[in-house]
């Protein structure tokens, strides 16, 4: 008996009921459109109208299942109400056809379960109210599913309240069964397919490698700064009386290097707090001039402009910015050889902006795949996104030039 009553005491029962009702509610627009179309004026047979209703409803459901936003929204809903813990869909699904088909299957199951549970709930609740209400009201004859039932007043009809309780229990059991069905179906229909799981595992491994690299570089950077500051402090102490000017210069150097280390540490900790880490090339924007000098020797005309104090950028941002500029110039050299390139690097309002443009060649040269991940435009997009920035690359419709642009925040977000 307690096993039968357990669903009434579990929050899952009511959350699953809410999820099923959401399925019925979300299907209402499609049902309304299909119903209006099926009831359009004309000499149509009833069977034809029903067939039109079913076909149109199926087409609308398939169209909704093909939308990535629908899948994302249903994953969030299932995680919230069923505690399924489903991962968010990847930006590029392993198979759009597989994802759309499985999402359509979920929509059908969700809607059918919602309408079935809604009908069962109405039957169970109304039956419980009618049986108990008639008995309390002095008894009467009622018709229940074409069956005539007599409920007597007083002790003779005392069976009505237990029957009402059983009806409510059946409603709760139906909700528990619907919850179990949806929870078991959600991973198969909304979760990752094998290709997506493999891609997610690759991403996780790559991010772990990047975090280890970042931790190693952070140790070297901060360790070097602290060591230099210690030596400079000792020198300042020795020269404080004999050469005050040299001591002040040493203290100023300590202040500047410490401020730069704190900015770098604050930025990197902000990145790690988000669970992501950038890659860590050694060069920074301080090495931009030698890079441009080397590339100009290839015959490429590079018009470079720098605005703001690039030397005071956080080290992590400066390293990633150098890599963005390097990759952008390399792409321009590869796909539009000897075409003039315009480069703009500017800092303002706590943002670093990078813009690189060049004319498009008459025939685009196909890009060859890189042997390792994390490179090319995809790698640049990942780098900027991991730093919580913005990245775009493509043909500018106004200027008809290739344009690469990136904006990176200079302060971590708490």
C-alpha positions in Angstrom: 0.0 0.0 0.0 2.8 2.4 0.9 4.5 1.6 -2.5 1.3 2.7 -4.3 1.2 5.9 -2.2 4.8 6.8 -2.7 4.2 8.7 -6.0 1.9 11.1 -4.1 4.9 12.1 -1.8 7.5 12.6 -4.5 8.1 16.0 -6.1 9.1 14.2 -9.4 5.5 13.2 -9.9 4.3 16.8 -10.0 7.3 18.1 -12.0 6.8 15.3 -14.5 3.1 16.3 -14.7 4.1 19.9 -15.3 6.5 18.9 -18.1 3.8 16.8 -19.8 1.3 19.7 -19.6 4.0 21.9 -21.2 4.1 19.4 -24.1 0.3 19.7 -24.5 0.4 23.5 -24.2 3.3 23.9 -26.7 1.5 21.9 -29.3 -1.6 24.2 -29.2 -0.3 26.6 -31.9 0.4 23.7 -34.4 -2.9 22.0 -33.5 -4.8 25.3 -34.0 -3.2 25.9 -37.4 -3.8 22.3 -38.6 -7.4 22.5 -37.3 -8.1 25.7 -39.1 -6.7 24.3 -42.3 -8.7 21.1 -42.0 -11.9 22.9 -41.3 -11.6 25.2 -44.3 -14.8 25.6 -46.4 -15.2 23.0 -49.1 -16.8 19.7 -50.1 -14.5 17.6 -48.1 -15.3 14.3 -46.5 -14.8 13.9 -42.8 -12.0 11.3 -43.3 -10.2 13.7 -45.7 -10.4 16.5 -43.2 -9.0 14.3 -40.5 -6.2 13.2 -42.8 -5.4 16.8 -43.7 -5.3 17.6 -40.0 -2.9 14.8 -39.2 -0.6 15.5 -42.1 -0.3 19.2 -41.5 0.3 18.7 -37.8 3.0 16.2 -38.6 4.7 18.6 -41.0 4.6 21.4 -38.5 6.1 19.1 -35.8 8.9 18.0 -38.2 9.6 21.7 -39.1 9.9 22.6 -35.4 12.1 19.6 -34.7 14.6 20.8 -37.3 15.2 24.1 -35.4 18.3 24.0 -33.2 16.7 26.5 -30.8 13.8 24.1 -30.2 16.2 21.4 -29.1 18.1 23.7 -26.8 14.9 24.9 -25.2 13.6 21.4 -24.6 16.9 20.3 -23.1 16.7 23.1 -20.6 13.1 22.3 -19.8 13.9 18.6 -19.3 16.9 19.4 -17.1 14.9 21.8 -15.0 11.8 19.6 -14.4 13.3 16.0 -14.7 16.9 16.6 -13.5 18.2 14.7 -16.5 21.5 16.6 -16.6 21.5 16.6 -20.4 24.5 18.5 -22.0 23.8 21.5 -24.1 23.8 20.8 -27.9 27.1 21.5 -29.6 27.3 24.6 -31.9 27.7 22.3 -34.8 25.7 19.0 -34.4 27.4 15.9 -35.6 24.4 15.2 -38.0 21.7 17.8 -38.5 19.4 15.1 -39.9 20.0 12.9 -36.8 19.5 15.8 -34.4 16.3 17.0 -36.2 14.8 13.5 -36.3 15.5 12.8 -32.7 14.1 16.2 -31.7 11.0 15.5 -33.7 10.6 12.2 -32.0 10.8 13.9 -28.6 8.2 16.5 -29.6 5.8 13.7 -30.7 6.4 11.8 -27.5 6.1 15.0 -25.4 2.9 16.1 -27.0 1.2 12.7 -27.0 2.2 12.1 -23.4 0.9 15.6 -22.4 -2.5 15.2 -24.0 -2.9 11.6 -22.7 -2.0 12.7 -19.2 -4.2 15.7 -19.4 -7.2 13.6 -20.4 -6.4 11.1 -17.6 -6.0 13.8 -15.0 -9.4 15.3 -16.0 -11.1 12.0 -15.8 -9.6 11.0 -12.4 -10.1 14.4 -10.8 -13.6 14.9 -12.1 -14.6 11.3 -11.1 -13.2 11.9 -7.6 -15.1 15.2 -7.2 -18.4 13.8 -8.6 -18.5 10.6 -6.6 -17.7 12.3 -3.3 -19.8 15.4 -4.0 -22.9 13.3 -4.9 -22.5 11.2 -1.8 -22.1 14.3 0.5 -25.1 15.9 -1.3 -27.4 13.1 -0.3 -26.9 10.6 -3.1 -28.2 10.4 -6.6 -28.0 8.4 -9.9 -25.1 9.4 -12.2 -24.0 8.3 -15.6 -20.3 7.5 -15.8 -19.0 6.5 -19.2 -22.4 5.4 -20.4 -22.8 3.4 -17.1 -25.6 4.3 -14.7 -24.3 4.4 -11.1 -26.4 4.9 -8.1 -24.8 6.5 -5.1 -26.9 6.1 -1.9 -26.8 8.6 0.9 -25.4 7.8 4.3 -23.5 4.6 5.1 -24.8 2.7 2.1 -22.9 5.0 -0.2 -19.8 5.2 2.0 -17.9 3.4 -0.8 -17.8 6.7 -2.8 -14.9 8.4 -0.9 -12.6 5.4 -1.2 -13.4 5.2 -4.9 -12.5 8.9 -5.2 -9.2 8.3 -3.4 -8.4 5.4 -5.8 -9.2 7.7 -8.8 -6.8 10.3 -7.5 -4.2 7.7 -6.8 -4.6 6.4 -10.4 -4.0 10.0 -11.6 -0.8 10.2 -9.5 0.4 6.9 -10.8 -0.3 8.0 -14.4 1.8 11.1 -13.8 4.6 9.0 -12.3 4.6 6.7 -15.3 4.7 9.6 -17.7 7.6 11.1 -15.7 9.5 7.8 -15.9 8.8 7.5 -19.6 10.0 11.0 -20.4 13.1 10.7 -18.2 14.2 7.5 -19.9 13.5 8.8 -23.4 15.1 12.2 -23.0 18.8 11.1 -23.2 18.1 9.1 -26.4 16.1 11.8 -28.1 17.7 15.0 -26.8 21.2 13.9 -25.7 24.3 13.8 -27.8 24.7 11.2 -30.6 28.0 9.3 -30.9 29.6 12.0 -33.1 28.6 14.8 -30.7 29.9 12.8 -27.7 33.2 12.3 -29.5 33.4 16.0 -30.4 32.5 17.0 -26.8 35.2 14.7 -25.5 37.8 16.2 -27.8 36.8 19.7 -26.7 37.1 18.7 -23.1 40.6 17.2 -23.6 41.7 20.3 -25.6 40.5 22.6 -22.8 42.3 20.5 -20.2 45.5 20.8 -22.2 45.0 24.5 -22.5 44.4 25.0 -18.8 47.5 23.1 -18.0 49.5 25.2 -20.4 48.0 28.4 -18.9 48.8 27.2 -15.4 52.4 26.6 -16.4 52.8 30.0 -18.0 51.1 31.7 -15.1 53.6 30.1 -12.8 56.5 31.2 -14.9 55.2 34.8 -15.4 54.2 35.5 -11.8 57.3 33.7 -10.5 59.6 35.7 -12.7 57.9 39.0 -11.6 58.1 38.1 -7.9 61.8 37.1 -8.2 62.7 40.3 -10.1 60.7 42.4 -7.5 62.6 40.7 -4.7 66.0 41.5 -6.2 65.0 45.1 -7.0 63.7 45.6 -3.5 67.1 44.4 -2.1 68.9 46.8 -4.4 66.7 49.6 -3.4 67.4 48.9 0.2 71.1 49.0 -0.4 71.0 52.2 -2.4 68.5 54.1 -0.3 71.1 56.2 1.5 74.0 56.2 -1.0 72.0 56.7 -4.3 68.3 57.8 -3.6 67.6 58.4 -7.3 68.6 54.8 -8.2 66.6 53.5 -5.3 63.5 55.4 -6.5 64.0 53.9 -10.0 64.2 50.4 -8.6 61.0 51.0 -6.6 59.2 52.4 -9.7 60.2 49.3 -11.6 58.9 47.1 -8.8 55.6 49.0 -8.9 55.2 48.7 -12.7 56.1 45.0 -12.9 53.9 44.2 -9.9 51.0 46.1 -11.4 51.4 44.2 -14.7 51.6 40.9 -12.8 48.4 41.7 -10.9 46.6 42.6 -14.1 47.7 39.4 -15.7 46.8 37.3 -12.7 43.4 39.0 -12.3 42.6 38.4 -16.0 43.7 34.7 -16.0 41.8 34.0 -12.8 38.7 35.5 -14.3 39.2 33.1 -17.3 39.7 30.1 -15.0 36.6 31.1 -13.0 34.6 30.6 -16.1 36.0 27.1 -16.6 37.9 28.0 -19.8 41.5 28.7 -20.7 43.1 30.3 -23.7 46.1 28.9 -25.5 49.4 30.5 -24.6 51.8 31.6 -27.4 55.0 33.3 -26.2 54.9 36.4 -28.4 52.9 39.5 -27.4 52.0 42.7 -29.2 55.4 44.0 -28.2 56.7 41.7 -31.0 54.3 43.1 -33.6 57.0 45.3 -35.3 59.3 42.4 -36.0 56.4 40.3 -37.3 55.3 43.1 -39.7 58.9 43.6 -40.8 59.3 39.9 -41.7 56.0 39.8 -43.6 56.8 43.0 -45.5 59.9 41.2 -46.9 57.5 38.9 -48.8 56.4 41.9 -50.9 53.1 42.5 -49.1 52.1 46.1 -48.5 50.9 46.3 -44.8 49.4 49.5 -43.6 49.5 49.2 -39.8 48.0 51.6 -37.2 48.3 51.2 -33.5 46.3 53.4 -31.1 46.6 53.4 -27.3 49.2 52.1 -25.0 49.6 48.4 -26.1 52.5 47.9 -23.6 50.1 48.1 -20.7 47.7 45.4 -21.9 47.3 42.3 -19.7 49.8 39.7 -20.8 47.3 37.1 -21.6 45.3 39.5 -23.8 48.5 40.7 -25.5 49.6 37.1 -26.3 46.3 36.2 -27.8 46.1 39.4 -29.7 49.5 38.7 -31.3 48.3 35.3 -32.3 45.2 36.8 -33.9 47.2 39.3 -35.9 49.7 36.7 -36.9 47.0 34.2 -38.1 45.1 37.0 -39.9 48.2 38.2 -41.8 49.1 34.6 -42.6 45.6 34.0 -44.1 45.8 37.2 -46.1 49.2 36.1 -47.4 48.0 32.7 -48.3 44.6 33.6 -49.9 45.4 37.1 -51.4 49.1 37.0 -52.0 50.7 40.5 -52.5 47.4 42.2 -51.9 47.6 45.3 -49.7 46.6 44.6 -46.1 45.3 47.2 -43.6 45.8 46.4 -39.9 44.4 48.4 -37.0 45.0 47.7 -33.3 43.5 50.0 -30.8 42.7 50.1 -27.1 39.8 52.1 -25.7 37.1 51.8 -23.0 38.7 48.7 -21.5 38.5 46.9 -24.9 41.2 45.8 -27.3 40.0 46.0 -30.9 41.7 44.3 -33.9 40.7 44.8 -37.5 42.4 43.4 -40.5 41.2 43.9 -44.1 42.4 43.0 -47.5 41.0 42.9 -51.1 39.4 39.6 -52.1 41.1 37.7 -54.9 39.1 37.0 -58.1 39.2 33.3 -57.4 39.2 32.1 -53.9 41.8 29.6 -53.1 40.4 26.6 -51.1 41.7 26.4 -47.6 43.6 23.3 -46.8 42.8 21.7 -43.5 45.3 22.1 -40.7 46.9 18.9 -39.2 46.1 20.0 -35.7 43.0 21.7 -34.1 42.9 25.1 -32.6 44.2 26.9 -35.7 42.8 28.9 -38.5 39.6 31.0 -38.2 38.0 28.3 -36.0 40.9 28.5 -33.6 40.8 32.3 -33.6 37.1 32.2 -32.8 37.7 29.8 -29.9 40.5 31.9 -28.6 38.4 35.1 -28.6 35.4 33.4 -27.2 37.4 31.9 -24.3 38.5 35.4 -23.4 34.8 36.4 -23.5 35.3 38.6 -26.6 33.7 39.0 -30.0 35.1 37.7 -33.3 33.9 38.0 -36.9 35.5 37.0 -40.2 34.2 37.1 -43.7 33.4 39.2 -46.8 32.3 42.8 -46.0 29.3 43.5 -48.3 29.9 47.3 -48.2 33.6 47.4 -49.1 33.8 44.0 -50.8 36.9 43.2 -48.9 37.8 40.4 -46.5 37.5 41.6 -43.0 38.7 40.0 -39.7 37.7 41.8 -36.5 38.1 40.9 -32.8 37.2 42.7 -29.6 38.6 41.5 -26.3 37.8 42.9 -22.9 40.8 44.1 -20.9 39.2 43.4 -17.5 37.9 40.1 -16.1 34.2 39.8 -15.3 33.5 38.8 -11.8 
